[in-house]
């Protein structure tokens, strides 16, 4: 399978080129230590998983607005998801070990994760439920932040295309040899500043008096017409963070982590690409698209709602060695407050349209107590974990869809619910021989959901409580064949429980009732994988390859049926859509990464991943059998080079994204059109200079010029992709 990649896409032969170059390379560093794969510190090459560590230095070679964008260049990564999973809730996202996944829907708003304080990001591919529980079904990502050992202060500003501007600042120091404190903040203004959405209408028979627009296809290949756009989207975000640690003794430490992120987006006035008989832009009427062909437009079709997300996370961590047991205790709380508006169809134009606002309030508290004990050739790691999520959502009518404060009455629709999780886990690491280690362990999770209430505020549905449990075992072997070769193999079971949205969200859209299902059971999978880490030429190049087979059970899928029983007592609803456990699936794939240090001033790297996903059974939707997962690219690759000479730096890399389906029956086979995901190669370039002279008292000054989408490729990620964009950075370090 691996050898066939070059036959598919010629550019994937690049790893062969890198191997050739590595013949002239010098030694690479293989001493990186990770904690996320086993919950203990281990060499990145000697853990029983496919793991990547993305350092702060590596992140500085890239230009990005969110961490998940930067991670897309890593093998098997797409949109913050690991190894082909189709749901963001199947990847555990952590900040210094604190889970960030929303208690409402299981995903993460990456806009609220600070970027200026990152020390490294650890990516663990493959199920980690045996240690971390439900969200780690496909893998885990741990963002680890810095603590100062001495005085440091940084200032950075970036300006760029479409009025982009960002400002970052941080300062930290260590006091009395025991207390380390660091604070940071960043402000991003107008991260987008361009239209993201077209007004996209199906072509029908008939005649029109308006002219203009552009012919297109939708992702199913049907005739559509682009009649305008929904205006420039503007996005502003703020974040602040604090880290403080006090050394209680030679082994004991108490650490506080806090961060808060705020993001708000809104669209400017829309644009129409069609004209009336007097040559003026038109927003209503019929547009002629050919002989006896037309599309119908209405002012409300040109409108998009606004939104806000405010998220804070606080965690206290205590570490110590007590009676030769390494203890880690964590408690934390995350709170998310958000809202967004939608437009009432046919209610008016940019200035007059009405709408509604949905307000969300989610709270998540968690605690984790872990102990690690070495007993000769056996090391035991075990602990207990608990988490509670609560959710409350209210909907109101608003007089202006552009202003969430213009409420015209009381709550019209609501959803409430909570769930609780309790778990115990234990893992044993056995040194079978000096070169072979075995890992075996498991985790038992018990959870319950309650307080479910959803539907029209006047008569909400009281939803039944539910509970379930899962045991997630795992076993693996790591064989250090030689200093240059390490093999690993593992088998593990993982699960993903239904979140509050799956269980309790009931609402009406048009004539369809979206009905919750509190009886949903957990999705589960069994993963088998084998991998190798191979160094060549006296460790001058590192090649890692992992192959895997993941078999899913109880996948959640939706079905739609006639509302013959008038489920909600609303005569206007004619259809019901509800999710249920109906599916089985599998994913066969592999990941390949290669790194080489060609000379003292040049590093080259590349990676390639395939995910052959397939639905193998679906009782609710048989048409999906044999089809690929949604939102999961079948292939991905990246290749790049980082050069440094004296005070100059240069980085260039290209990322390939393969076919992505957005419909379960894979009927969206027309790519490269609006509302599809283009198959694409995108290239970014960054040039930096670390000035050898001091400026305004700074220890060092860094100037950078970045170009994203260097070759100005047209593409879509459902919305309109980023055109070629330029950015200029100034960074001061004191």
N, C-alpha and C positions, 0 to 999 in steps of 0.2 A: 504493500500500500504506500509506504513512504517513498519508495523509488519511483512511483508513478506520478508524483506531484509535478515533476519537471515536464512530463508529457502533457499535463493539463494546461499549465501556465508557465511560459518560458521563464518568467522572472523568478519563479520558485527555484531555479537552478542556482540562485545566488549562494545558498549554503555551500555548494561545492566550491564556488570561488573563494569563499571565506576559508574553507579548509586548505585550499592551495596557499592562500596568503599566510595562513597560520604557520606554514613551514618556515617562515622567516620571522616568526613572532618570538616574543620573550615570555617569561613565566607569568601566568595569571594568578590572582589571589583567590584561594579556595577556603579562606578561614572565616567566612561570614557565619554569624550565629543567628538562629531564629528561635522564637519562643512559641509561635502560634501553632505549629504542626503537632507538638506533643505536650504543650503547656509547660515545658521545661526547656532550658537553653541547650541547643544541640547544633552541631555544624550543619549548614544547609545541605551538604552532600550526604549526610548520614541520617536523615529523617526518612520515615517510611511513606513519604508523599512526594508529589511533584511540586516543588516550592520555588518561588521566585522572590528575591528581595530587591525592591526598587529603592535605591538610596536617594537622599536629598540631592546629592551631586548629580545623579542621573536625571532627577526631575528638573534640575536647573538647565538641562540641555533642551528642554521642551517648553513650548508656550501653550498654555491651556487655561480655561476658565474654571474648570472643576476637576477634582482628582480623577473621577471616572474617565474623563477624556484622556488624561495622560496614560491611564492603565490600558486603554484600548490597544496600545502598541505592544502589549505583552501577550504571550501565547495563550490562546483559549479564552481571551477576555473580550467582552463586548458589552457596553452599556452598564458596567458595574456588575455583570453576571459572569459566572465562572463555568466553563466546560459545557456549553450548549444548553444550559437551563433556559426555559422560556419565561420564567417568572422571576422578578427581582426578589421575591420572598424566599427563593431557594438558595440564595447566597447570604451568608452571615457577614455583616459589616460591623467592625468593631473600632473603637477609639481607645487605644491603650488597654484593650481587653474588655471594654464596656460595649455591649450590644447597642447598635444605633437603629436597627430595623424598627419601623413604625409598628406600634401595637394595633393600628387600624387596618393597614393593608399589607404590611410585611416588607415594603420597600424602604428606600432611603432617599431623602432629598439632599443630593450631594452639594447643592448650592449653600447649604448650611454648615458644611465641614470646612474649617479654616485650612488654609494652604501654606501660610507663611511660617508655621511652627512645626513642620513635618521633619522628623529625623529619617524615617524610612517607612515603606509600606511592604508588608509581608502578604504574599498571595499563596494560599494553600489550595491546590486543585484536587478535587475529589471529595467525597463525603467526609464530614468531620462531626457527624452527629454523636459518635461515641464519646466525644469530649465536650461538645458545645450544644447539642440538642437540635431542635427542629429547623431553624433557618439555615443551618449548615449542610443542607441536603446536597448541594452541588459543590460546595467549597466555602472558604472563608477568606476575608480580607481584613487585615488588622493595620490600622493607621497608627503609627507610633510617633509620639511627639518628643521634642527635645527638652532637656533641662540644662541650665548653664553650669559650667564648672568654674567660670570666672566671669568678669564683666564683659558683656557684649551688648551692642545696640546696632540696629539695622534700620535703614530707611530705603524704600523703593517706590518708584512711580513708573507707570507705564501708560503711554498714550498710543492710540492707533486708529485704524480705519473706522468710519461711521461713528465718530465722536467718542470712541472707546477711551476710558480712563480708569486707572486703578491706583490706589495708594495703600502702602503697607508700612507698618512700623512695629518695632519690638524692642524691648530692653530687658535685660536680666543680669543677675549676679549671684554669687554665692557668699553668704555672710557667716562669719564665725566658724568657717570650715564645716558647718552642718546644715545651714538653711539655704536652699537654692530656690530662687523666685524668678519667674519670667512672665511678662505680660505682652500681649500683642494685639493688634487690631488691623483690619483692612476694610477698605471701602471701594466698591466697584460701581462705576457709573456707566450706564448705557452699554451693557455687555453685548447687545445685539444691534440695535439702531438701524434695522433694515426690515423689510417685509419678510415674514416667515410663511404666510398662508395666502394662496390664491383663492379667488372666488371661482368655483369649479362647478359647472352645471352640465347635466346630461342633455344631449341633443335629441329633440323630438320632431315629429312632423308638424308642419304649419309654416306660416309666414310671419315676418317681423318687420318693423319700421326702423329699428335701431341697427347700426352697423359697427363693426370693429371687433376686437377680441382676437383670440388665437385658437386654432384647432389643436386638440390634444386627444389622448386616450386616457382612460382610467386604468387602474392596475389590473382589471379583468379584460382589458383590451377593447372596451366599448367606447363609442364616440362621445367625447366631452368637449366643452368649450371653456377657455379661460377668459373671463369677462372683467377681471379686476384683481385687486389684492386687498387685504384687510388692514392695511396701514403698517407703518413701521412699528415693530415691537420694541419697547424700551424696558430695560430691566436694570434695577438697582439693588445692590445687596451690601449689607454691613455684617461684619463679624468681629467678635472680640474673644480672647482666650486668656486663661490664667493657668499656670502650673506652678505648684509650690511643693517642695519636699523637705522634710526635716529628718535628719539622721538621729534616731533616738539612742542608738548604740552602734557598735561596730557592725552588727548584723540587722538591726531593726530600723525601719524607715516608714514614715507616714507621708503619703503623697495626696495632694488635692489637685484634681483636674476639673476645669470648668470652661465651657465655651457656649457662646450664643451666636446664632446666625439669623439674620433677617433678610428676606428677599421679597421684592415687590415688582410686578410686571403690569404693563398696560399697553394698549395699542393706540397709535395716533389715528388721525382721520384716514378713512379708506380711500382707495383710488379706483375709478372705473376706467376700463380700457375701451368702452363702447360710447358711441356718440349718437345724439339725436339729429334730426334734420337740419338744425341750426348750427351744428358742429359743437354743441356743448356736451360735456360728460353726462351720461345718463345712468341712473341707478334703478329704474323700474321700467317694465315693458317687455316687449319681445324683441330678441336680437336675431336678425337673419344670419344663418350660417351656411346657406346654399339654397338650391332650388327646393322649395317646399320643406325647408329645414329651419328650425329655430330653437332658441333656448329662452326661457322666461326668467326674469330677474326681479328682485324685490330689495328695497334698501336694507332690510334686516339681514339679508344674506351676506352683506359686506362687513358685518360687525363681529367682533370677538371680545369676550369678556376680560375683566381684570382679575388680579389675584394677589395674595400675600401669604407668606409663610414665616412664622417666627418660632424658632426651635432652640431650646436650651438643654444642655446636658451637664450634670455634675456627678463626679465620682470621687470617693475617698478610698484609698488603697493602703493597706498595712502589710508589710513584708517583714519577716523575721525568721530566725532559726531557733526553734524551741525544742530542746531535748533531741537535737540532731534531726528534727523534722523542719523542712523548709515550708513555711506557712505563707500563704497569700490570701488575704481577706479583702473583698471588695463590696461596697454598697454604692448604689447610684440611683439617680432619678433623671428622667428625660421628659420634657413637656413640649408639646407642639400645639401651637395655636395658628390656624390658617383660615382663609376664606377665599372664595372665588365667585365671580358673577357669571351668569349666562343671559342670553338675549331671548326675549319672547318673540317668536316668529311672527312676522307681519306687523310688529308694533311700532315701527317708525324708523328713522334714520339715525345717524351718528349723534345728533343733538337731542332727539326726542324719544328714542326707543326705550321701552321699559324692560324689566327682566326680573331675575331673582338672585338672591345671594345665599350661598350655603356656608355656614360657619362650623368649623370643626375644632374640637378640643380633645386632645389625647394625652394621657399620662401613663408613663411606664416606670415602675420601680423594680429594682433587681438587687440581689445579693448573691455572692459566691464565696465559698470558703474552700480552699484547696490546701492540701498537704502533700509533700513529697519526701519519701524516706528511702535512703540507700541501705540495702541489706546485703552486703557482699556483691554478688553478681546480679542481684535483683534490685531494681528500683521501682517503688510503688508510688503512683500519683493518684490521688482520689479526692473526692470532695462532695459538696452539696451545693445546689443552686436553686434559687427561687425567683420568680418574676410575676408581676401583676400588671395588666393593661386595663385601662378604662377609656371609654370613648363616648362622646356626646356630639351629635350633629343636629343643627337646626337650620331650617330653610325659611326665608322671608321673601315676600314680594318687594321690589324696589321700583321707585318712580323713574330712576335713571340707571340703566345697566352699567354705566361708567362710575357710579358712586355707591358703594356699599352702605353708606350712611342714610340713604333716602328710603328707608323702610316705610311701607304704607300700612302696616298692620302687624298682627302677631305672627307666631310661628305657624307655618302652613304644613310643614312636613318635618319629621324627626327620626333619628335613629340613636339608640343607646345600647350599650352592652359592655361587658367586662369579661376577662378571663384570667386564670391563675395557672401557673406552672410550678411544679416542684420536681426536683431531679436529684439523683445520686449517681456518681460515676466513679469508676476505678480502672486504672490501666497499669499493667505490669510490663516493665522493660527488663528483659533477661539477656545477659551476655552469655549466649550459648557457647561461643568460643571467643578468642580474642578478636576475630574478624566478623563474627555473625551475631547479630542482635535480633531478638524476637520481641514483638509488641503484641499484647493481647489484652483486651478490656471491653468495657461496655458501659452503657448509660441507660438508666431507667427513668423515663419521664412520665409524669402523671399530670393531667391538666383538666380544667373544668371551665365551662362558659356559662354565664348567668346574666340576669337583668336585661335580657333582650327585649327591645321595644322598637318597632319600626313601622312607618307608614304615615298616612295623613294625621296631622296633629289632632284633629277632631275625633278620630277613632283609630288610633294606632293598634297594630297587631302585637299582642303579647306572645313572645316566642319562647319556646320551652328551653329549659336548661339542658346542658349536654356535658358529658365527660368522656375521657378516653385515656389511653396510655400507650406507651411504646417502649420496647427494649431495643437498643441499637448496639449490637456487638461489632467488634472489629478485630482483625488479626493481621499481622504483617511481619515480614522478614527483611532485614537489611544486611547484605553481605558485602563487606569491603574486600573484594577479590585481591586488590593490590592498591598501592598508592594512587594509581591512575584509573582504577575501575571500581565502581560501586553499583550493585544491583539491588533493587527493591521490588517486592511483590506484596500485594495486600488484597484482602476481601473485607468488605464492610457493608453493614446495613444502615440506612438512613431514613429519615422521615421528615415530613413537613405538615404540621397541623393546620387546619382551617383557621384563618384569622377572623377578627370580628366582622370585617366586611363580608367575607364568605358566609358567615353564619347568620348575621342579623341585618344586613342592609336590604331593605325593601322600599321600592320607590316606583313611581309611574313616569314614563317618558312617552309622550304621544298617546297612542292607544295600547301600549305594551306595559304590563305589570312585571317588573323585575322582582321576583319573589326569592327571599332568602331561604336558606336550608340549614337549620340548626342541627340536623342529623348527619351532616357531612363528617366523614372519617378522614384520617390522615392519609396523605399521599406517602408512598414509601418506595424505596429502591434498594437493590443490591448491586454493589460496584465491585468489579474485579479489575485489577490493573497490575501491570508489570513495567518496570522502567530501568534504565541504565544511565549512569553518569560516567562519561568517558573523557579522560584527559589525554592529550596527545603532545608529542614533541616536548617531553620534560615539563608537562603541565602548561604548555604555552597556548593551548586552546581547550575550551570546555564545550562538550557536546552532551546534551541531555535529551533522551527520547523516552516517552511514556505512552503505552497503549492501554486502552481501557474498554470495558463493556459494562454499561449501566442498564439494568432492567427495572422498569417502573411498574408499580401496581397502584390501583385506586386513584388514578389521575382524575382530577376534577374537570368536568366538561359541562357546557350549558346546552340545553335543548329548549325549543319553543313549541308551544302547543296552544290550541284554542281555549279561551277562557269560558268553557261551557258551564262551569259551576259557579261563575261570578265570584271568584275567590275573595276579592276585596270589597264586594258590594258596590262596585263602581260600574255602572252600565256603559261607560265610555271605553273601558278597557276590553279589548277583544282577543288579545294574546297574552300568554304568560311565558316568561323566560325564567328558568331555574337551573341551578347547577346541581350536579350529583356526581358521586364516585362511579365512574363508568369505564375508565380507560386503562389500558396497559400499553407500554411503549418500551423502546430501547434506544440506546445511543452507543454506537460503536465508533471509536475515534482514536486519535493520537495527537500528541503535542511534541514538537521538536524545537529546541532552542540551541543556539550556538553563539559563543563569544570568543573573540580572539584579540590579542594585543599585537598588532602587526609590527609596530616599532614603539619606541619610547614616547612617540607623540600621536599615535593613531590607534584607536580601538574600532573594530568592526563587529557587527552583531546581526543576527537574524533569527526569526522564528517562523514556524508554520504549524497550523492546527487544522484538523478536520473533525467534523461532527456529523456522523451519518445517523441522524435521528429518524425514528419511524414510529408511528402509532400502529400497534399490532392488534388492538381490540378497542372498540368503543360502542357499547350497546345503544347509547343515546344518539350517536351520529355516525352510522356505519360508513358514510362517505369519507370520513377522515382516515379510515384504515389504510395503511400504506403511505400516508402522507407525512411530511416533515413537521417538526415542532414549529410553532409560530415564534417570531421575534428572535430566532436563533440562526446566525449565519452558518452555512454548511462548511465554509472554509474561511480562514483568515491568515494573514501573513504580515510580517514587518521586516524591514531590512534597513540598516542605518550605519552611519560612521560618525565617530566623535574624534576630532583632532584638536590638539593643543600644542602650541609652540611659544615658549617664553610667556608673554602676557596676552597672547591671542588664543581664542577658542572658536571652533566651528563645529556645528552638528547638522546633519541632514538625515532624515529618515522618511521612508514611505510605508504606508499601511494599506493593506488590501482587505476589503470586506466582500465576502461572497454573497450568494443568494439568500434573501430573507423573505419569508412569507408572513403576512399579517392575517390571513384567513385560515381557519382550521382545515378547510378542504383544499388548500393550496391553489385556489382558483386565480389568485393574483400573480399571474405569470408574465405580466408586462412590466418590466423594470425600467428605470430611468424616466418615470413620469411622476407628476405630483401625487402624493399620498402613497407612493411606493418607496422601497429602499433600494437605491441604485447599487449595482455591482461596481466597485470603484477602487482605484488606486489614488491616494492623496499623499502629497509630499509636503513636508514642512522643513524650513531652513532657519537656523539661528546662528548669528555671528556675534561674538562677544569680545570685549577687550577689558582686561583687568589692568587699569592704568598703573604704571610703576611709580607715579608721583601722588602725593597726598593732596586732597582737596578739602577745604573748609574743615580741617582737623580730622578727617576720616582716615582710618587706617588703610582702607582700600576703596577704590571706586571702580564700579563695573558698568560699562556701557554695552547695550545689546540692541541688535536689529533682528527682528524675526519676521518671517514671511510664512503665513499659513496658506495651504492650497497653492503652492508655488506655481503650478502650471495652470491655474485658474480653471479647473475642471468643473463642469456643470453636473450637479448631482442632487439627489433628494434623500433625506432621512425622514420620510413622511412629509415633513415641511421642506422648504427651500433650503438647500445647503449653503454653506458659507462660501462666498466668492474669494478670490485672492485678497488677502488682507495683510496689512503691514502694521508692525508694532515697534515702538522704541522704548527701551528701558534704561533707567538710571538707578543704580543701587549703591548705597553708601554703607560701609561697615566700620563701626567705631570700636 
